[in-house]
Amino acid sequence: MTIGTTAAANPALDAWRNLVDLDRLAAWMDARGLEAGPIEEAARPPGGTQNILLKFRRGERWFMLRRPPLAAHMNGSETMRREARVLAALADTDVPHPRLIAAEPGEDVLGAAFYLMEPVDGFNAAVGLPPLHLGSPQVRHGMGLALADGIAALGRVDHVAKGLADLGRADGFLERQVGRWKKQLASYAQYEGWAGPGEIEGVEAVGDWLDAHRPATFKPGIIHGDYHLANVMYRFDGPELAAIVDWELTTIGDPLLDLGWLMATWPQADAIASGATTVKPWDGFPAIEELVERYAGQTERDLSNMRWYGVLACYKLGIILEGTRARAAAGKAETATGDALHNQTLGLFQRALGWIG
């Protein structure tokens, strides 16, 4: 079915049409020899992401396009350039990732930088589990371990040899963290109506603890930046990862922060007991301690300070999520979403306080 011939388009699902001119995209693909003919069966895949994903067929080949949304608070084109650069560098590694086809760093074609990648043959566990994974606690256990395997593989990539040394500033990475995110939190004061950081219990105590207990050294590498269950896709035929996705926060720094992020976002006992988890059923998934142990068996990095990385992840993610609450207070985001993410922020700081005890 060719785009433009459908009878009843869904306005919400069809919003991508304002950001992706299919005729201009087809001409761009022609210049690169990427199949021929009309772009057909274009549609957004299921699953939420602030960036625009569009799956389509041209000729006998399927493509996935990724471009930024219209959002004043983010530099979407730069994000696309960074993502494409990292995906290209990962091409000959054992890191599961979407395969890059071609990238456009300029903004003349679609109004923003974008890239094309191979569609991933896999599923997002946060959207739902297929029968094999739904019916086996053992498979779900392997799914959890596969998460540790994915970032262990990423942490082993030599970013200098892959030409990514200038992707981020490794010098002083750990020293900058608390100050950077404290400044980010303070910047939310620009949004009229935001109640301020006083509503976040532990925000000062956690920041002070992080500065006082910071690891002295680390080995730089690639960081995904937002590593959790909803940002990976799994294979249909087993527990292994099909791809790590959503690379918009990727940089060079301390890869142990990805493991800390997994610790910060992993469901706690109360969420598991109440069924308040994004992936169901949860029984079979390993505990945080087992994820850390799995990672430890695949790295030469020093994991003796893993609690610090988990606390830092709580601090950073909590502050990021609070930004939506601040924008919602000023009428620039949905109130319900802002309130929900604020509650997550409170939970993250409670987890951090429990770890620093």
C-alpha positions, 0 to 999 in steps of 0.5 A: 500500500503506497502512502497517500492512498489510505482511506482513514488516516489516524492524525496522531499516528500520522503526525510524522508526515509533517516532518518526513517529506517522502518525495525528498527522502526518495530523491535522497535515496536515489542519489545513494542507490538505495533501491528504487521506486515509491516509498511504501507501507510507511508507518511508525512502529509501536513503542514510545520515543520522543524521536521520530521512527518511520519504518517503510519499504522501498523495492524489496528492502525495508528501512527504518528512518530516525529523525528528531521531533520539533522540540525547542529544548533539544538539539535534535540534529546534533543528536542524530549525528552522534547516534549515526556516528556511534552506530557506524563505529559499532558495525564490526563489534559484538555489540547488538545494535541497529545496523546503519545504512546511511546518514544525512548530517545536514538539514536541507533534505528533511529539515533536520539531520536523520539516518536510515538503519536496518529494521531490528527483528525483535521486540520491546519487552516493555510493550509485551512478551511473545509466547516463548518469553511469556511462558518461561521464567528461565527465558526471562532470567536469561533476558535479564542476564542479556542486559548485562551482556550488552553493556559489557560488550559495549564497555569492551569497545576501544573507542579510540580505535573506532575514531570516537575519542572526541565524542565526549570529554573523558577527562574529569568526567566523574568530577563534573557529574554532580555539578552538571546535574545540580546546575541542570536542576537549578535551571528549571527555575525558569519555568513559572509554577515549578515548586523547586527542588525542595520537594525532592527529599535527599537531593542535597544529601545525595549530591554531597555523598557523591562528591565525597565518595567519588572513585579516584580513577576510571577507564574511559569508554562508550556510554549508552547513557539511558540503558534499561529494559525499554531501550533494548530489543530482544530476539524472538527465538531466545533471551538474547538481545537483538539490539540496543536502541535509543542512543541519543545520550551516548558519549565517552565517559565511564561505562560503569554508569550504564551498569549503574543506570540498570541498577537505578531502574531495576524494579524494587521488591515493592514494585514487583510484589504489587505488579507495578512493573513495565514488564510482566510477568516479572518472576524469573528475572534476576536480582540486581546483584546477579546483573552486577556479577554477570557484568563482572565476569566479562570486564577488567573494570574495577566494580568495587564502587558500583554502589556509587554508580547506582547512586549517581544514576539515581541522581542524574535520572531523577533530575532529568525526569524532574525537568518534565514536571517543571515544564508541565508546571509552566504549561509546556508538558502534560500535567499528568505526565509531569506528576508521574515522572515527579513520583519516579524522581522521588522514588529514585532519590529514596533508592539512592538514600537507601544505598548511601544509608 
